Amino acid sequence: MCVAQVLTAHLLPPRQALGSLCSPWAAPRVGPLPPAPAMVRISKPKTFQAYLDDCHRRYSCAHCRAHLANHDDLISKSFQGSQGRAYLFNSVVNVGCGPAEERVLLTGLHAVADIHCENCKTTLGWKYAFESSQKYKEGKYIIELNHMIKDNGWD
């Protein structure tokens, strides 16, 4: 420290002296320093609505790791989503459902509703709302592969 800074540090109260120590050309502060910014606090850890059993292989959201489905609920791996391959599940957890609408898919016109992760709000795929021609799809869920990861027990 230069002599001016040492003198300034001894003449001003400790919190006020800090402002003048940053630069040798800075004028001494008059008055108190502005309040320090609050530290970033994590409000609470992310929690999911449902946790799937640890002893089963499961699929999770690739973006936030929320549990989505057990491997036992997988019906088919031979589906095509809008962004690549997709899997058909009998049931899923931690997903929200949008309004049903008619959409033209590879196999024709279907009544579907988009589904999204309840934790991070990423659109994952869709749910078949009503199927007259392919009844096995009704109430089932399509999740695109690029939105899920294999989690727990996939050795």
N, C-alpha and C positions, 0 to 999 in steps of 0.2 A: 504494500500500500504506500501511496505517496503521503507526504506530510499533511497535505490539505485533507485527504481522506481520513487520516488518523485524528486530526483536530476535529473534523466534522463529526466523526463517530463518537468522540468524547463529549462534544457539546450538545448533541441531539439525543433525545431518548432512543433506546435501541431500535424500536420498530421504525422510527423516522430515519435513522441513519442508513438503513438498508438501501433506500432509494438512491442515495448519493454514492454508494459504493459500486454501483453497476458501471458507471462510466466516469473517468476522471474529469470530464467536461460537464457532467450533469449538475444542475443547481440543487442545493439541499432542499429537501421536501419541507413544506410547511403544512402542518396538520397531520392527522393520522393517515396511514396507508389505507387504500381501499380494501375491503374484506377479501380474503383469499377465496378463490373459487371452491365451491364445495367438492369434496372428493366424490368420484363416481361410485355410486352404491348399486349393488345388484339388488333389485327390489325383492325378488324371491326366485328360487330355482324353477326352471320349467317343470311343470308337472303335467302328466297326461291324464286323460279321463279314465283310461283303462290300461292296466299292465297285463301283458300276457305271461303265462307261466314260464319260468326260467328253464324248465326241463325240456321244453319243446323248441324245435327249430322255428324261427319266426322271421317275418319280413318287417322292416321298419322304414320310416320315411327317410329318404336319402338326404334331406335338407336339415331336419331337426332331430332325427332318431326316435321319433314317437313310434310306438308299436302300432302295426297295422293289421297283421294277420298271422295266424299259425300256418305252418306248412300243411297241416292236416286238413285245412279248409280250402286248399288249392284244388280246383277242378280241372283246369286245362292251362297249358303253357303255349298253346297254338293260336293266340289272338294277336291282332294287329291294332295298335293304337295310332293316334295322330302323329306321334313322334317315334315310332318304332314298335318293337315287340311289346306285348302286354300279357298279363296272366288273368285268368278268370277265377274269382274266389267265391265261395259260398257265403262267407260272412267276414266282416272287417270291423275294426274298432278305431276310435279316434278320428273318424271322418265325418264331415258335414256334407249335406246333400243340397244341391241347388234345385231350382224348379224343373219339372219334367218338360221336355220338348221333343218334337219329332225331328230326327236327324237321319240323313242318308249316310250309312256306313257301307263297308265293303260287301256285306251280306244283304243289303237293302235298306228299306226305311224302318227305323226303330224308334220307340219312345224311350228316351234316356234322360238322365239327370246327371250333371257334372258332380263329382265328389272332390272334396278338398281336405287337406290335413287340418284338423281342428287346432293344432298347435302353431303351425307356421303359415297356414292359409294357402299353401301351394296346391294348385289343381293337380290331382293325381290320376284321374281317369273318369269313369262314369259308372252309373248304376242303371241296369235295365229296368225300366218302370213297368212296361206292359209288353208282353210278347205273345202274339197269337200263333205265329208260324213256328217259332222256336221256343216252346214253353220252358225248356230247361234253363234258359237264360233269365227268365223273369225273376226279379229280386236279387240277382247276382251282381257282383262288382268286378269291374275291369280296372286294374292298376297297371300303368305303364312301367316297364322295367327301369327306365332312366329316372324314375322318381322313388324307387325303393331299393333297399339293400338287404342282403341276407344277414341275419343277426342271430347270435347264440346257437351254438351246437352244430355248425356246418363244417366240421373237421374233414 
